[in-house]
Amino acid sequence: MLKDKVVIIIGGSGLIGKAFINSTIKNHAIAINADLTKPNIEQKCEFINTDITKQNSLDSLIEQVSQKYGKIDAVVNSAYPRTKSFSNHFFDVDYDDFCLNTNLQLGGAFLVMQRFAKYFKTQGYGNIITLSSIQGVVAPKFQTYEGTQMSSPVAYSAIKAGVIHLSRYLAKYLKGANIRVNCISPGGILDNQNEIFLKQYKDVCLSKGMLDPSDICGALIFLLSDYSQFINGQNIIIDDGFCL
């Protein structure tokens, strides 16, 4: 479906990013992993050190890839920069830390969109896909955290809601430019979470509950493919019914 498409996966060393890399390669795309750290597994793709909070880093990434391959078909932003205190409960969140996390994630998402949109306008076409979350769509279901030390970070909800609306804004702003901008909002992703939480989370879903990273890849491949050429400004939710 993606034969010879040049696709940059930002955050390709992360939990979801690694699945995105594997899936795009399996669908015959030329994948590039743009991340701050190399993956802890072998990937059959090029790695380019990239910081989404630095304009010169993103401009360098675009220049390197476009010069080597002659084009960039799509960028996928799955980066997840955050501080160590990102997951603090609401009353324990420091104002400066809230602002820093918002700057890292939402500010970084803005910068990725801006730099790639500029390049794609010059190229004459492009495809921007950003990862949001169900927490950007609906309020957290706090009952799923009862009996655990876990909670849903307040900055996360603000950031992911912002990412969805940034995508809509940019899609509309780029009307007529032959550039698509869409979002994917996954449900919770399995990552060695507390068993109590996993059960309670599953109770508010329809079947599986928490998802594997590979469960998100079908939507990604669809949005990267020509089958979705008239899907623009949308947020695709993959959550096993969590948001119902």
C-alpha positions as CSV (number, residue, x, y, z in Angstrom):
1,M,0.0,0.0,0.0
2,L,2.9,2.4,0.7
3,K,5.4,1.3,-2.0
4,D,8.3,3.8,-2.3
5,K,6.6,6.4,0.0
6,V,9.2,8.2,2.1
7,V,7.7,8.3,5.7
8,I,9.4,10.0,8.7
9,I,8.3,8.5,12.0
10,I,9.2,11.0,14.8
11,G,9.5,9.2,18.0
12,G,10.2,5.9,16.2
13,S,12.2,4.6,19.2
14,G,9.2,4.7,21.5
15,L,6.6,2.0,22.3
16,I,4.1,3.0,19.6
17,G,6.8,4.5,17.3
18,K,8.6,1.1,17.0
19,A,5.3,-0.5,15.9
20,F,4.8,2.3,13.4
21,I,8.3,1.8,12.0
22,N,7.7,-2.0,11.6
23,S,4.3,-1.6,10.0
24,T,5.4,1.0,7.4
25,I,8.3,-1.1,6.4
26,K,6.1,-4.2,6.1
27,N,3.9,-2.1,3.8
28,H,6.9,-1.3,1.6
29,A,7.5,2.3,2.6
30,I,10.9,3.9,3.1
31,A,10.8,4.6,6.9
32,I,13.1,7.0,8.8
33,N,13.2,7.0,12.6
34,A,13.7,10.5,13.9
35,D,14.2,10.5,17.6
36,L,16.4,11.7,20.4
37,T,17.5,8.1,21.3
38,K,18.2,5.1,19.2
39,P,15.8,2.2,19.7
40,N,16.5,-0.7,22.0
41,I,15.8,-3.1,19.1
42,E,17.2,-3.5,15.6
43,Q,15.3,-1.5,13.0
44,K,15.7,-1.9,9.3
45,C,15.7,1.8,8.7
46,E,17.8,4.9,8.9
47,F,18.0,6.7,12.3
48,I,18.3,10.5,12.5
49,N,18.8,12.2,15.9
50,T,16.0,14.8,16.2
51,D,14.7,17.1,18.9
52,I,11.1,18.3,18.2
53,T,11.5,21.3,20.4
54,K,14.3,22.7,18.3
55,Q,13.5,24.3,14.9
56,N,17.0,23.8,13.6
57,S,16.9,20.1,14.4
58,L,13.6,19.7,12.5
59,D,14.9,21.7,9.5
60,S,18.0,19.6,9.4
61,L,15.9,16.4,9.4
62,I,13.8,17.7,6.5
63,E,16.9,18.7,4.6
64,Q,18.7,15.4,5.1
65,V,15.8,13.3,4.1
66,S,14.6,15.4,1.2
67,Q,18.1,15.6,-0.3
68,K,18.7,11.9,0.1
69,Y,15.4,10.6,-1.3
70,G,14.3,13.6,-3.4
71,K,11.0,13.9,-1.5
72,I,9.1,13.3,1.8
73,D,5.6,11.8,1.4
74,A,4.6,12.0,5.1
75,V,5.6,12.7,8.6
76,V,4.1,10.9,11.6
77,N,4.6,12.5,15.0
78,S,4.5,9.9,17.8
79,A,7.1,11.7,20.1
80,Y,6.2,11.7,23.8
81,P,8.7,14.1,25.6
82,R,7.9,14.6,29.3
83,T,9.4,15.4,32.7
84,K,9.9,12.9,35.5
85,S,7.0,14.4,37.4
86,F,4.6,14.4,34.5
87,S,2.3,11.8,36.1
88,N,1.9,13.6,39.4
89,H,-1.6,13.8,40.8
90,F,-3.5,17.1,40.1
91,F,-2.8,18.8,43.5
92,D,0.9,17.8,43.3
93,V,1.5,19.3,39.9
94,D,3.9,22.3,39.9
95,Y,2.9,25.2,37.7
96,D,6.3,25.4,36.0
97,D,6.3,21.7,35.4
98,F,2.8,21.9,33.8
99,C,4.1,24.6,31.5
100,L,7.2,22.7,30.7
101,N,5.4,19.6,29.7
102,T,2.9,21.5,27.6
103,N,5.8,23.3,25.9
104,L,7.6,20.0,25.2
105,Q,4.6,18.0,23.8
106,L,2.2,20.6,22.5
107,G,4.8,23.1,21.5
108,G,6.8,20.3,19.9
109,A,3.7,19.1,18.0
110,F,3.2,22.7,16.7
111,L,6.8,23.0,15.6
112,V,6.7,19.7,13.7
113,M,3.5,20.8,11.9
114,Q,4.9,24.2,11.1
115,R,8.2,23.0,9.7
116,F,6.8,20.2,7.7
117,A,3.9,22.2,6.4
118,K,6.3,24.8,5.1
119,Y,8.3,22.1,3.3
120,F,5.2,20.4,1.9
121,K,3.9,23.6,0.5
122,T,7.1,24.0,-1.4
123,Q,7.0,20.4,-2.5
124,G,3.4,20.7,-3.6
125,Y,1.9,17.9,-1.5
126,G,2.3,16.2,1.9
127,N,0.7,14.3,4.7
128,I,1.0,15.1,8.4
129,I,-0.2,12.6,11.0
130,T,-0.1,13.4,14.7
131,L,-0.7,11.1,17.7
132,S,-3.2,12.3,20.2
133,S,-5.2,10.2,22.7
134,I,-8.6,9.4,24.0
135,Q,-7.7,11.7,26.9
136,G,-7.8,14.5,24.4
137,V,-11.3,13.5,23.4
138,V,-13.1,12.8,26.7
139,A,-12.5,13.4,30.3
140,P,-10.5,10.7,32.1
141,K,-12.5,7.8,33.7
142,F,-11.0,8.2,37.1
143,Q,-12.7,5.0,38.4
144,T,-10.2,3.0,36.4
145,Y,-7.4,4.2,38.7
146,E,-9.2,3.3,42.0
147,G,-7.1,1.1,44.3
148,T,-3.8,2.1,42.5
149,Q,-1.3,4.9,42.8
150,M,-2.0,5.8,39.1
151,S,-3.8,8.8,37.7
152,S,-4.2,10.6,34.4
153,P,-1.9,13.6,34.1
154,V,-3.7,16.8,33.8
155,A,-1.2,18.2,31.3
156,Y,-1.8,15.1,29.2
157,S,-5.5,15.9,28.7
158,A,-4.7,19.5,27.9
159,I,-1.9,18.6,25.5
160,K,-3.8,15.9,23.6
161,A,-6.9,18.0,23.2
162,G,-4.7,20.8,21.9
163,V,-3.0,18.4,19.4
164,I,-6.4,17.4,17.9
165,H,-7.5,21.0,17.4
166,L,-4.1,22.0,16.1
167,S,-4.5,19.3,13.4
168,R,-8.0,20.7,12.5
169,Y,-6.7,24.2,12.4
170,L,-3.8,23.4,10.1
171,A,-5.9,21.3,7.8
172,K,-8.2,24.2,7.3
173,Y,-5.4,26.8,7.1
174,L,-3.7,24.7,4.3
175,K,-6.9,24.6,2.2
176,G,-6.0,24.1,-1.5
177,A,-2.3,23.3,-0.7
178,N,-2.7,19.5,-1.3
179,I,-1.5,18.7,2.2
180,R,-3.5,16.5,4.5
181,V,-3.4,16.8,8.3
182,N,-5.0,14.1,10.5
183,C,-4.8,12.7,14.0
184,I,-4.9,9.3,15.6
185,S,-6.3,9.0,19.1
186,P,-5.5,5.6,20.7
187,G,-6.9,4.1,23.8
188,G,-4.6,2.9,26.6
189,I,-1.5,1.0,25.4
190,L,-0.3,-2.1,27.3
191,D,3.0,-1.3,29.1
192,N,3.2,-3.4,32.3
193,Q,0.5,-1.6,34.1
194,N,-1.0,-2.5,37.4
195,E,-3.4,-5.6,37.2
196,I,-6.1,-3.8,39.1
197,F,-6.0,-0.9,36.7
198,L,-6.0,-3.3,33.7
199,K,-9.2,-5.0,34.9
200,Q,-11.0,-1.8,35.7
201,Y,-10.0,-0.3,32.4
202,K,-11.3,-3.3,30.5
203,D,-14.6,-2.9,32.3
204,V,-15.2,0.4,30.6
205,C,-14.3,-1.0,27.1
206,L,-16.2,-3.4,24.9
207,S,-13.8,-6.2,24.3
208,K,-10.1,-6.2,24.7
209,G,-9.5,-3.2,26.9
210,M,-5.9,-2.0,26.8
211,L,-4.5,-2.2,23.3
212,D,-1.2,-3.4,21.9
213,P,0.9,-0.9,19.8
214,S,0.2,-3.0,16.7
215,D,-3.5,-2.4,17.1
216,I,-3.0,1.2,16.1
217,C,-1.1,0.5,12.9
218,G,-4.0,-0.3,10.6
219,A,-5.3,3.3,11.0
220,L,-1.8,4.7,10.4
221,I,-1.3,2.7,7.2
222,F,-4.7,3.8,5.9
223,L,-4.0,7.4,6.6
224,L,-0.6,7.1,4.9
225,S,-2.1,5.4,1.8
226,D,-3.8,6.9,-1.2
227,Y,-7.1,5.3,0.0
228,S,-7.5,8.1,2.4
229,Q,-6.7,11.0,0.0
230,F,-9.9,12.9,0.9
231,I,-9.7,12.4,4.6
232,N,-8.4,15.6,6.1
233,G,-8.7,17.4,9.4
234,Q,-10.0,14.2,11.1
235,N,-9.3,12.5,14.4
236,I,-9.5,8.7,14.2
237,I,-10.3,7.1,17.6
238,I,-9.1,3.5,18.2
239,D,-10.1,2.7,21.8
240,D,-12.2,-0.5,21.9
241,G,-15.2,1.6,22.8
242,F,-13.7,3.5,25.8
243,C,-15.2,6.8,24.6
244,L,-18.7,5.5,24.3
